[in-house]
Each structure stands twice: as structure tokens, then as C-alpha cells.
């Protein structure tokens, strides 16, 4: 066990032999830190937090009460294989969030990027890959093997089906079930999620140039109404555009996927 003298450990916390607690960490009342856990500098566990398994928590991440981080996959096939969880820097993990380690049937590791905001009651399942600046609103459930790219927002009480990919900059409305891949910058909403447009508000907030937004609008129209199949339209779009944002969509659509796509209505 390695505990920095500049860490603050509450007397009621349990830190098991082998854990690494770095400079500036705070482990609050009644927390449990397992023997394979590494807390990087400045990590804060508020109180009643469980961090277990082969789990690394990045610098200045704050985890709020009653969260369980790094437990084994919720998978009946799991038989004590190696299971890892890697969480990046400056995440805010609010009350009662659960994040599970990876599984032998997946990539073996669940990854969470930097600067995420995981609100009350969210779940990140085994082998999920979560990018940077992702927001999961209250009670969002992300199933196993999902990929959620950078700058995605998933609205409250939504579910993401296993193996689904959500492209960068997309937004998912509240109370939505996402069963198929979502293109970058897409807007999905409805009880059974449908691709209703582009995340124009998010693009404008990030300062995307007007000409790029115009190119994305035109690309979306082509994907919705052009000739041929959705894949054929995407291939043709890739040959005709110079916009890096449109190319993001084309590359996403043409990449390997285990699901089909939500297509424009």
C-alpha cells in the first residue's frame, strides 16, 4: 500500500493493502478503496464511495457519495477474468453512479475520458469506451461495448443499447432508447430514438464556423433525400466534400459497426 503523506484519509475509511493514494487525494468517511486501485493526484472521494477492482482514477476527479466504481461486469458470462477500469482527469461523478470494469468477451477494459460529467444514478457498463467532455444526465444507462465519442450529451433517463456507437458532438434527448448508431453531430429524440436533425445548438456553442454548419446542413439533407442507399449516399458525400465536419460523419458511417444506423427521417 502506498499512501502519500499529503493525502487526507478519514479514520472511518477502509484502504486495502496494495492501493495507491497519491498527493492531494481526499478519501472521505466510510469509503472503501480496493487493493488494486490507483487514485492519481487530487482525486476526491466524498463519502460512502466504493472504488474497487483494477481501477485507475485520473487527476482531480471527484466522486460523490454512494457511487460504486470498478466492480465486476453485470454479465452472467463473467467468470473472474481480468477486468479493468480507467477513468481520466477532472471528471465529476455524482451520487449513486456505477461504472463496471471490462470483460473477457470485450476489450477487457472500460475507459472514461477527461472532463466528463456523470450525473446522479448513471450506469456505464463493461467494455464501454467514453470520450472526453461527455455528459450523461441523471439515470442514463450505457450498456456494454458502447462507444460514446467526445462532446456527446445524453439526456436524462435514456438508454443506450449494447454495441451502439454515438459519434462526436451528438445529442440524445431525454427519455430516449438508442438502439442504433448515431452519426456525429446528430440530434436523436423520441421514445424509440429517431434521427431528427443536427445538434445545431451544440455546434454554435463550440464556435463552429457558419460555413461548416451550412455544409453539415447540406450533408444531412443529402443523407436524408439523396439517391441510393444510406451507405451509397455516405460514400458519395465523402467524395464531394472538403468540410472536416462532414468528413467526420462519412468516416463514422463507413467504419466497422456491430449495429445499423439511425437514418434521417
C-alpha contacts under 8 A as a table, 3 or more apart, distances in Angstrom:
res1	aa1	res2	aa2	distance
1	X	16	X	7.37
1	X	17	X	4.78
1	X	18	X	3.88
1	X	19	X	4.96
1	X	20	X	6.00
1	X	35	X	7.72
2	X	18	X	6.93
2	X	19	X	6.28
2	X	20	X	4.72
2	X	21	X	6.15
2	X	22	X	7.88
3	X	7	X	6.87
3	X	19	X	7.77
3	X	20	X	5.90
3	X	21	X	4.66
3	X	22	X	6.32
4	X	7	X	5.29
4	X	21	X	6.05
4	X	22	X	5.24
4	X	23	X	5.37
4	X	24	X	7.98
5	X	8	X	7.99
5	X	23	X	7.31
6	X	22	X	7.74
6	X	23	X	5.08
6	X	24	X	5.50
6	X	25	X	7.57
7	X	21	X	6.93
7	X	22	X	6.51
7	X	23	X	5.35
7	X	24	X	4.84
7	X	25	X	4.75
7	X	26	X	5.97
8	X	24	X	7.15
8	X	25	X	6.18
8	X	26	X	4.75
8	X	27	X	6.27
9	X	13	X	6.78
9	X	26	X	5.95
9	X	27	X	4.82
9	X	28	X	6.47
10	X	13	X	5.45
10	X	27	X	6.08
10	X	28	X	5.25
10	X	29	X	5.41
10	X	30	X	7.86
11	X	29	X	7.22
12	X	29	X	5.37
12	X	30	X	5.18
12	X	31	X	7.56
13	X	27	X	6.91
13	X	28	X	6.57
13	X	29	X	5.40
13	X	30	X	4.53
13	X	31	X	4.72
13	X	32	X	6.05
14	X	30	X	7.04
14	X	31	X	6.17
14	X	32	X	4.84
14	X	33	X	6.27
15	X	19	X	6.76
15	X	32	X	6.00
15	X	33	X	4.77
15	X	34	X	6.45
15	X	35	X	7.52
16	X	19	X	6.05
16	X	32	X	7.83
16	X	33	X	6.14
16	X	34	X	5.28
16	X	35	X	4.92
17	X	34	X	7.80
17	X	35	X	5.33
18	X	34	X	7.86
18	X	35	X	4.47
18	X	36	X	6.08
18	X	37	X	7.77
19	X	33	X	6.98
19	X	34	X	6.26
19	X	35	X	4.54
19	X	36	X	5.48
19	X	37	X	5.06
19	X	38	X	6.03
20	X	36	X	7.88
20	X	37	X	6.33
20	X	38	X	4.68
20	X	39	X	6.08
21	X	25	X	6.56
21	X	38	X	6.30
21	X	39	X	5.10
21	X	40	X	6.85
21	X	41	X	7.78
22	X	25	X	5.91
22	X	38	X	7.93
22	X	39	X	5.98
22	X	40	X	5.29
22	X	41	X	4.85
22	X	42	X	7.40
23	X	40	X	7.56
23	X	41	X	4.87
23	X	42	X	6.48
24	X	41	X	5.58
24	X	42	X	4.58
24	X	43	X	7.20
25	X	39	X	7.31
25	X	40	X	7.53
25	X	41	X	5.83
25	X	42	X	4.55
25	X	43	X	4.76
25	X	44	X	5.64
26	X	42	X	7.33
26	X	43	X	6.43
26	X	44	X	4.67
26	X	45	X	6.03
26	X	46	X	7.60
27	X	31	X	6.62
27	X	44	X	6.14
27	X	45	X	4.88
27	X	46	X	6.62
27	X	47	X	7.22
28	X	31	X	6.03
28	X	44	X	7.83
28	X	45	X	5.72
28	X	46	X	5.00
28	X	47	X	4.48
28	X	48	X	7.38
29	X	46	X	7.47
29	X	47	X	4.81
29	X	48	X	6.35
30	X	47	X	5.93
30	X	48	X	4.86
30	X	49	X	7.33
31	X	45	X	7.32
31	X	47	X	5.59
31	X	48	X	4.55
31	X	49	X	4.69
31	X	50	X	5.83
32	X	48	X	7.45
32	X	49	X	6.32
32	X	50	X	4.79
32	X	51	X	6.25
32	X	52	X	7.64
33	X	37	X	6.57
33	X	50	X	6.17
33	X	51	X	5.02
33	X	52	X	5.88
34	X	37	X	5.52
34	X	51	X	6.17
34	X	52	X	4.39
34	X	53	X	6.40
35	X	52	X	7.33
35	X	53	X	7.55
36	X	52	X	7.05
36	X	53	X	5.90
36	X	54	X	4.92
36	X	55	X	6.59
37	X	51	X	6.98
37	X	52	X	6.13
37	X	53	X	6.54
37	X	54	X	5.78
37	X	55	X	4.88
37	X	56	X	5.89
37	X	57	X	7.96
38	X	55	X	6.34
38	X	56	X	4.73
38	X	57	X	6.30
39	X	43	X	6.15
39	X	56	X	6.10
39	X	57	X	5.08
39	X	58	X	6.72
39	X	59	X	7.63
40	X	43	X	6.13
40	X	56	X	7.50
40	X	57	X	6.04
40	X	58	X	5.23
40	X	59	X	4.94
40	X	60	X	7.64
41	X	58	X	7.58
41	X	59	X	5.06
41	X	60	X	6.52
42	X	59	X	5.53
42	X	60	X	4.38
42	X	61	X	7.17
43	X	57	X	7.33
43	X	58	X	7.13
43	X	59	X	5.72
43	X	60	X	4.55
43	X	61	X	4.95
43	X	62	X	5.83
44	X	60	X	6.98
44	X	61	X	6.43
44	X	62	X	4.68
44	X	63	X	6.20
45	X	49	X	6.26
45	X	62	X	6.08
45	X	63	X	4.97
45	X	64	X	6.30
45	X	65	X	7.65
46	X	49	X	6.97
46	X	62	X	7.43
46	X	63	X	6.18
46	X	64	X	5.10
46	X	65	X	5.80
47	X	64	X	6.81
47	X	65	X	5.02
47	X	66	X	7.42
48	X	65	X	5.14
48	X	66	X	5.22
48	X	67	X	7.61
49	X	63	X	7.29
49	X	64	X	6.92
49	X	65	X	5.35
49	X	66	X	5.10
49	X	67	X	5.26
49	X	68	X	6.26
50	X	66	X	7.30
50	X	67	X	6.36
50	X	68	X	4.80
50	X	69	X	6.10
51	X	55	X	7.40
51	X	68	X	6.07
51	X	69	X	4.72
51	X	70	X	5.90
51	X	71	X	7.68
52	X	55	X	6.47
52	X	68	X	7.94
52	X	69	X	6.34
52	X	70	X	5.06
52	X	71	X	5.95
53	X	70	X	5.17
53	X	71	X	5.89
53	X	72	X	7.25
53	X	83	X	7.21
53	X	84	X	6.95
53	X	85	X	7.84
53	X	101	X	7.48
54	X	70	X	6.95
54	X	83	X	6.53
54	X	84	X	4.91
54	X	85	X	6.37
54	X	101	X	7.73
55	X	69	X	7.91
55	X	70	X	5.73
55	X	84	X	5.85
55	X	85	X	4.72
55	X	86	X	5.85
55	X	87	X	7.81
55	X	101	X	7.72
56	X	85	X	6.44
56	X	86	X	4.95
56	X	87	X	6.04
57	X	61	X	6.98
57	X	86	X	6.34
57	X	87	X	4.82
57	X	88	X	6.32
57	X	89	X	7.50
58	X	61	X	6.03
58	X	86	X	7.88
58	X	87	X	5.63
58	X	88	X	4.43
58	X	89	X	4.31
58	X	90	X	7.04
59	X	88	X	7.18
59	X	89	X	4.71
59	X	90	X	6.11
60	X	89	X	6.06
60	X	90	X	4.79
60	X	91	X	7.35
61	X	88	X	7.69
61	X	89	X	5.71
61	X	90	X	4.28
61	X	91	X	4.58
61	X	92	X	6.01
61	X	93	X	7.69
62	X	90	X	7.21
62	X	91	X	6.34
62	X	92	X	5.18
62	X	93	X	6.15
63	X	67	X	7.08
63	X	92	X	6.30
63	X	93	X	4.73
63	X	94	X	6.05
63	X	95	X	7.63
64	X	67	X	6.41
64	X	93	X	6.11
64	X	94	X	4.81
64	X	95	X	4.91
64	X	96	X	7.57
65	X	94	X	7.35
65	X	95	X	5.11
65	X	96	X	6.58
66	X	95	X	5.82
66	X	96	X	4.72
66	X	97	X	7.45
67	X	93	X	7.88
67	X	94	X	7.40
67	X	95	X	5.74
67	X	96	X	4.13
67	X	97	X	4.63
67	X	98	X	5.79
68	X	71	X	6.86
68	X	96	X	7.04
68	X	97	X	6.42
68	X	98	X	4.92
68	X	99	X	6.69
69	X	97	X	7.68
69	X	98	X	5.63
69	X	99	X	4.93
69	X	100	X	6.41
70	X	84	X	7.26
70	X	85	X	5.85
70	X	98	X	7.97
70	X	99	X	5.81
70	X	100	X	4.83
70	X	101	X	5.20
71	X	99	X	7.14
71	X	100	X	5.05
71	X	101	X	6.17
72	X	83	X	6.71
72	X	100	X	5.68
72	X	101	X	5.64
72	X	102	X	7.69
73	X	78	X	6.82
73	X	83	X	7.84
73	X	100	X	5.33
73	X	101	X	5.89
73	X	102	X	6.56
73	X	103	X	6.53
73	X	125	X	6.88
73	X	126	X	5.30
74	X	78	X	7.84
74	X	100	X	7.59
74	X	125	X	7.40
74	X	126	X	7.42
75	X	78	X	5.47
78	X	81	X	6.99
78	X	103	X	6.85
78	X	104	X	7.51
81	X	103	X	7.04
81	X	104	X	6.21
82	X	102	X	7.75
82	X	103	X	7.09
82	X	104	X	7.02
82	X	108	X	6.89
83	X	101	X	4.94
83	X	102	X	4.70
83	X	103	X	5.62
83	X	104	X	7.54
83	X	108	X	5.77
83	X	109	X	6.18
84	X	101	X	4.63
84	X	102	X	5.35
84	X	108	X	6.41
84	X	109	X	4.57
84	X	110	X	6.29
85	X	99	X	7.98
85	X	100	X	6.91
85	X	101	X	4.63
85	X	102	X	6.62
85	X	109	X	5.53
85	X	110	X	4.77
85	X	111	X	5.97
86	X	109	X	7.29
86	X	110	X	6.30
86	X	111	X	4.91
86	X	112	X	6.23
87	X	91	X	7.99
87	X	111	X	5.98
87	X	112	X	4.65
87	X	113	X	6.20
87	X	114	X	7.57
88	X	91	X	6.91
88	X	111	X	7.98
88	X	112	X	5.86
88	X	113	X	4.71
88	X	114	X	4.59
88	X	115	X	7.59
89	X	113	X	7.17
89	X	114	X	4.65
89	X	115	X	6.18
90	X	114	X	6.02
90	X	115	X	4.90
90	X	116	X	7.29
91	X	114	X	6.07
91	X	115	X	4.66
91	X	116	X	4.70
91	X	117	X	5.98
91	X	118	X	7.82
92	X	115	X	7.40
92	X	116	X	6.25
92	X	117	X	4.90
92	X	118	X	6.14
92	X	119	X	7.94
93	X	97	X	6.65
93	X	116	X	7.99
93	X	117	X	6.22
93	X	118	X	4.87
93	X	119	X	6.44
93	X	120	X	7.91
94	X	97	X	6.24
94	X	117	X	7.88
94	X	118	X	5.99
94	X	119	X	5.02
94	X	120	X	5.12
94	X	121	X	7.66
95	X	119	X	7.14
95	X	120	X	4.83
95	X	121	X	6.42
96	X	120	X	5.91
96	X	121	X	4.85
96	X	122	X	7.36
97	X	118	X	7.33
97	X	119	X	7.34
97	X	120	X	6.09
97	X	121	X	4.70
97	X	122	X	4.87
97	X	123	X	5.90
98	X	121	X	7.34
98	X	122	X	6.43
98	X	123	X	4.85
98	X	124	X	6.32
99	X	123	X	5.87
99	X	124	X	4.68
99	X	125	X	6.05
99	X	126	X	7.68
100	X	110	X	7.09
100	X	124	X	6.46
100	X	125	X	5.31
100	X	126	X	5.16
101	X	108	X	7.56
101	X	109	X	5.92
101	X	110	X	5.32
101	X	125	X	7.52
101	X	126	X	5.23
101	X	127	X	6.82
102	X	106	X	6.73
102	X	107	X	6.63
102	X	108	X	4.22
102	X	109	X	3.96
102	X	110	X	4.90
102	X	126	X	4.47
102	X	127	X	4.42
102	X	128	X	7.75
103	X	106	X	5.27
103	X	107	X	6.77
103	X	108	X	4.60
103	X	109	X	6.87
103	X	126	X	6.19
103	X	127	X	6.42
104	X	107	X	6.91
104	X	108	X	5.34
105	X	108	X	7.30
106	X	109	X	7.80
106	X	126	X	7.93
106	X	127	X	5.82
106	X	145	X	6.75
107	X	110	X	7.85
107	X	127	X	5.95
108	X	127	X	6.29
109	X	126	X	7.39
109	X	127	X	5.38
109	X	128	X	7.96
110	X	125	X	7.76
110	X	126	X	5.77
110	X	127	X	4.28
110	X	128	X	5.16
110	X	129	X	5.95
111	X	127	X	7.34
111	X	128	X	6.48
111	X	129	X	4.89
111	X	130	X	5.98
112	X	116	X	7.97
112	X	129	X	6.20
112	X	130	X	4.64
112	X	131	X	6.18
112	X	132	X	7.58
113	X	116	X	6.93
113	X	130	X	5.89
113	X	131	X	4.71
113	X	132	X	4.58
113	X	133	X	7.53
114	X	131	X	7.26
114	X	132	X	4.75
114	X	133	X	6.34
115	X	132	X	5.97
115	X	133	X	4.93
115	X	134	X	7.37
116	X	132	X	6.15
116	X	133	X	4.63
116	X	134	X	4.79
116	X	135	X	5.85
117	X	133	X	7.31
117	X	134	X	6.36
117	X	135	X	4.79
117	X	136	X	6.39
117	X	137	X	7.97
118	X	122	X	6.40
118	X	135	X	5.94
118	X	136	X	4.97
118	X	137	X	6.47
118	X	138	X	7.65
119	X	122	X	6.13
119	X	135	X	7.77
119	X	136	X	6.06
119	X	137	X	5.07
119	X	138	X	4.85
119	X	139	X	7.34
120	X	137	X	7.39
120	X	138	X	4.85
120	X	139	X	6.27
121	X	138	X	5.80
121	X	139	X	4.51
121	X	140	X	7.26
122	X	136	X	6.87
122	X	137	X	7.31
122	X	138	X	5.97
122	X	139	X	4.44
122	X	140	X	4.81
122	X	141	X	5.83
123	X	139	X	7.20
123	X	140	X	6.37
123	X	141	X	4.79
123	X	142	X	5.95
123	X	143	X	7.99
124	X	128	X	6.72
124	X	141	X	6.47
124	X	142	X	5.04
124	X	143	X	6.65
124	X	144	X	7.68
125	X	128	X	5.97
125	X	141	X	7.94
125	X	142	X	6.00
125	X	143	X	5.09
125	X	144	X	4.77
125	X	145	X	7.60
126	X	143	X	7.47
126	X	144	X	4.90
126	X	145	X	6.56
127	X	144	X	5.68
127	X	145	X	4.72
127	X	146	X	7.28
128	X	142	X	7.62
128	X	143	X	7.28
128	X	144	X	5.54
128	X	145	X	4.55
128	X	146	X	4.71
128	X	147	X	5.87
128	X	148	X	7.91
129	X	145	X	7.21
129	X	146	X	6.27
129	X	147	X	4.77
129	X	148	X	6.22
129	X	149	X	7.92
130	X	134	X	7.26
130	X	147	X	6.05
130	X	148	X	4.87
130	X	149	X	6.16
130	X	150	X	7.62
131	X	134	X	6.31
131	X	148	X	5.96
131	X	149	X	4.63
131	X	150	X	4.52
131	X	151	X	7.47
132	X	149	X	7.21
132	X	150	X	4.70
132	X	151	X	6.34
133	X	150	X	5.89
133	X	151	X	4.89
133	X	152	X	7.22
134	X	148	X	7.90
134	X	149	X	7.70
134	X	150	X	6.05
134	X	151	X	5.03
134	X	152	X	4.98
134	X	153	X	5.95
135	X	151	X	7.58
135	X	152	X	6.38
135	X	153	X	4.73
135	X	154	X	6.29
136	X	140	X	6.01
136	X	153	X	6.09
136	X	154	X	5.05
136	X	155	X	6.64
136	X	156	X	7.31
137	X	140	X	6.05
137	X	153	X	7.65
137	X	154	X	6.13
137	X	155	X	5.24
137	X	156	X	4.60
137	X	157	X	7.54
138	X	155	X	7.62
138	X	156	X	4.82
138	X	157	X	6.33
139	X	156	X	5.94
139	X	157	X	4.93
139	X	158	X	7.27
140	X	154	X	7.18
140	X	155	X	7.21
140	X	156	X	5.70
140	X	157	X	4.96
140	X	158	X	4.94
140	X	159	X	5.84
141	X	157	X	7.52
141	X	158	X	6.49
141	X	159	X	4.82
141	X	160	X	6.29
142	X	146	X	6.95
142	X	159	X	6.04
142	X	160	X	4.91
142	X	161	X	6.97
142	X	162	X	7.50
143	X	146	X	6.25
143	X	159	X	7.67
143	X	160	X	5.91
143	X	161	X	5.55
143	X	162	X	4.64
143	X	163	X	7.60
144	X	161	X	7.87
144	X	162	X	4.94
144	X	163	X	6.61
145	X	162	X	5.75
145	X	163	X	4.81
145	X	164	X	7.54
146	X	160	X	7.64
146	X	161	X	7.49
146	X	162	X	5.58
146	X	163	X	4.53
146	X	164	X	4.99
146	X	165	X	5.75
147	X	163	X	7.24
147	X	164	X	6.48
147	X	165	X	4.62
147	X	166	X	6.26
148	X	152	X	6.97
148	X	165	X	5.87
148	X	166	X	4.86
148	X	167	X	6.50
148	X	168	X	7.41
149	X	152	X	6.44
149	X	165	X	7.85
149	X	166	X	6.17
149	X	167	X	5.31
149	X	168	X	4.63
149	X	169	X	7.60
150	X	167	X	7.64
150	X	168	X	4.83
150	X	169	X	6.40
151	X	168	X	5.80
151	X	169	X	4.75
151	X	170	X	7.28
152	X	166	X	7.63
152	X	167	X	7.54
152	X	168	X	5.91
152	X	169	X	4.90
152	X	170	X	5.04
152	X	171	X	5.75
153	X	169	X	7.70
153	X	170	X	6.68
153	X	171	X	4.84
153	X	172	X	6.20
154	X	158	X	6.94
154	X	171	X	5.95
154	X	172	X	4.65
154	X	173	X	6.55
154	X	174	X	7.23
155	X	158	X	6.05
155	X	171	X	7.69
155	X	172	X	5.57
155	X	173	X	4.83
155	X	174	X	4.01
155	X	175	X	7.01
155	X	176	X	7.70
156	X	173	X	7.64
156	X	174	X	4.73
156	X	175	X	6.28
157	X	174	X	6.09
157	X	175	X	5.03
157	X	176	X	7.35
158	X	172	X	7.95
158	X	173	X	7.71
158	X	174	X	5.78
158	X	175	X	4.69
158	X	176	X	4.69
158	X	177	X	5.73
158	X	178	X	7.70
159	X	175	X	7.80
159	X	176	X	6.43
159	X	177	X	4.87
159	X	178	X	6.13
160	X	164	X	6.81
160	X	177	X	6.13
160	X	178	X	4.84
160	X	179	X	6.47
161	X	164	X	5.79
161	X	177	X	7.49
161	X	178	X	6.00
161	X	179	X	5.07
161	X	180	X	7.44
163	X	258	X	6.11
163	X	259	X	6.71
164	X	178	X	7.76
164	X	179	X	6.74
164	X	180	X	5.63
164	X	181	X	5.19
164	X	182	X	8.00
164	X	258	X	7.34
164	X	259	X	6.20
165	X	180	X	7.48
165	X	181	X	4.83
165	X	182	X	6.39
165	X	257	X	7.76
166	X	170	X	6.87
166	X	181	X	5.76
166	X	182	X	4.72
166	X	183	X	6.50
166	X	184	X	6.97
167	X	170	X	6.01
167	X	181	X	7.88
167	X	182	X	5.90
167	X	183	X	5.10
167	X	184	X	3.87
167	X	185	X	6.84
167	X	186	X	7.76
167	X	249	X	7.85
167	X	252	X	7.03
168	X	183	X	7.87
168	X	184	X	4.73
168	X	185	X	6.18
169	X	184	X	5.77
169	X	185	X	4.50
169	X	186	X	7.36
169	X	199	X	7.24
169	X	202	X	7.14
169	X	203	X	7.52
170	X	182	X	7.38
170	X	183	X	7.22
170	X	184	X	5.45
170	X	185	X	4.09
170	X	186	X	4.63
170	X	187	X	5.99
170	X	188	X	7.96
170	X	198	X	7.65
170	X	199	X	6.06
171	X	185	X	7.16
171	X	186	X	6.37
171	X	187	X	5.14
171	X	188	X	6.41
171	X	199	X	6.10
172	X	176	X	7.02
172	X	187	X	6.10
172	X	188	X	4.87
172	X	189	X	5.90
173	X	176	X	6.07
173	X	187	X	7.64
173	X	188	X	6.10
173	X	189	X	4.64
173	X	190	X	7.21
174	X	189	X	7.14
175	X	189	X	7.90
175	X	190	X	7.08
175	X	191	X	6.01
176	X	188	X	7.89
176	X	189	X	5.77
176	X	190	X	5.39
176	X	191	X	4.71
176	X	192	X	6.01
176	X	193	X	5.40
177	X	190	X	7.69
177	X	191	X	5.92
177	X	192	X	5.11
177	X	193	X	5.37
178	X	181	X	7.80
178	X	192	X	6.76
178	X	193	X	5.18
179	X	192	X	7.77
179	X	193	X	7.22
180	X	259	X	5.68
180	X	260	X	5.45
180	X	261	X	4.99
180	X	262	X	5.54
181	X	259	X	6.35
181	X	260	X	6.18
181	X	261	X	4.56
181	X	262	X	5.89
182	X	186	X	6.40
182	X	188	X	7.69
182	X	195	X	7.58
182	X	261	X	6.34
182	X	262	X	5.84
183	X	186	X	5.43
183	X	249	X	5.84
183	X	252	X	6.73
183	X	253	X	6.96
183	X	261	X	7.81
183	X	262	X	7.78
184	X	248	X	6.66
184	X	249	X	5.41
184	X	252	X	7.30
185	X	198	X	5.59
185	X	199	X	5.28
185	X	200	X	7.84
185	X	203	X	7.66
186	X	195	X	6.74
186	X	196	X	7.77
186	X	197	X	6.00
186	X	198	X	4.39
186	X	199	X	5.48
187	X	195	X	5.82
187	X	196	X	5.71
187	X	197	X	5.10
187	X	198	X	4.81
187	X	199	X	5.07
188	X	193	X	5.76
188	X	194	X	5.27
188	X	195	X	4.56
188	X	196	X	5.75
188	X	197	X	7.36
189	X	192	X	7.62
189	X	193	X	5.03
189	X	194	X	5.65
189	X	195	X	6.92
189	X	196	X	6.99
190	X	193	X	4.86
190	X	194	X	6.23
193	X	262	X	7.92
194	X	262	X	6.29
194	X	263	X	7.55
194	X	264	X	7.68
194	X	265	X	7.63
195	X	262	X	5.77
195	X	263	X	5.92
195	X	264	X	5.24
195	X	265	X	6.70
196	X	264	X	6.31
196	X	265	X	6.58
197	X	220	X	7.49
197	X	264	X	7.08
198	X	217	X	7.63
198	X	220	X	7.81
199	X	202	X	5.45
199	X	203	X	6.35
200	X	203	X	5.04
200	X	204	X	6.15
200	X	213	X	7.64
201	X	204	X	5.26
201	X	205	X	6.17
202	X	205	X	5.08
202	X	206	X	6.31
203	X	206	X	5.29
203	X	207	X	6.51
203	X	208	X	5.53
203	X	213	X	7.54
204	X	207	X	5.07
204	X	208	X	5.68
204	X	209	X	7.92
205	X	208	X	7.68
208	X	212	X	6.69
208	X	213	X	6.92
209	X	212	X	5.37
209	X	213	X	6.49
210	X	213	X	5.10
210	X	214	X	6.13
211	X	214	X	4.99
211	X	215	X	6.16
212	X	215	X	4.96
212	X	216	X	6.17
212	X	243	X	6.39
212	X	245	X	6.81
213	X	216	X	5.00
213	X	217	X	6.20
214	X	217	X	5.09
214	X	218	X	6.32
215	X	218	X	5.15
215	X	219	X	6.10
215	X	243	X	6.78
215	X	246	X	7.03
216	X	219	X	4.95
216	X	220	X	6.07
216	X	245	X	6.97
216	X	246	X	5.83
217	X	220	X	5.17
217	X	221	X	6.34
218	X	221	X	5.15
218	X	222	X	6.29
219	X	222	X	5.07
219	X	223	X	6.19
219	X	237	X	7.10
219	X	246	X	6.78
220	X	223	X	5.06
220	X	224	X	6.11
220	X	264	X	7.53
221	X	224	X	5.00
221	X	225	X	5.92
221	X	226	X	7.48
222	X	225	X	5.28
222	X	226	X	4.70
222	X	233	X	7.11
222	X	237	X	7.83
223	X	226	X	5.86
223	X	230	X	6.44
223	X	233	X	5.89
223	X	234	X	6.75
223	X	263	X	7.89
223	X	264	X	6.93
224	X	263	X	7.22
224	X	264	X	4.92
224	X	265	X	6.48
226	X	233	X	6.40
227	X	233	X	6.78
228	X	232	X	5.73
228	X	233	X	6.18
229	X	232	X	5.08
229	X	233	X	6.19
230	X	233	X	5.19
230	X	234	X	6.23
230	X	263	X	7.56
231	X	234	X	5.01
231	X	235	X	6.23
231	X	253	X	7.32
231	X	254	X	7.31
232	X	235	X	5.15
232	X	236	X	6.20
233	X	236	X	5.12
233	X	237	X	6.00
234	X	237	X	4.96
234	X	238	X	6.24
234	X	250	X	5.64
234	X	253	X	7.06
234	X	254	X	7.58
235	X	238	X	5.17
235	X	239	X	6.64
235	X	250	X	6.99
235	X	254	X	7.64
236	X	239	X	5.22
236	X	240	X	6.46
237	X	240	X	5.15
237	X	241	X	6.15
237	X	250	X	7.16
238	X	241	X	5.75
238	X	246	X	7.78
238	X	247	X	6.29
238	X	250	X	5.82
241	X	246	X	6.97
241	X	247	X	7.25
242	X	246	X	7.75
242	X	247	X	7.49
243	X	246	X	5.27
243	X	247	X	6.23
244	X	247	X	4.91
244	X	248	X	6.23
245	X	248	X	5.06
245	X	249	X	6.84
246	X	249	X	5.22
246	X	250	X	6.41
247	X	250	X	4.92
247	X	251	X	5.98
248	X	251	X	5.34
248	X	252	X	6.12
249	X	252	X	5.11
249	X	253	X	6.18
250	X	253	X	5.24
250	X	254	X	6.14
251	X	254	X	5.23
251	X	255	X	5.99
252	X	255	X	5.31
257	X	260	X	7.29
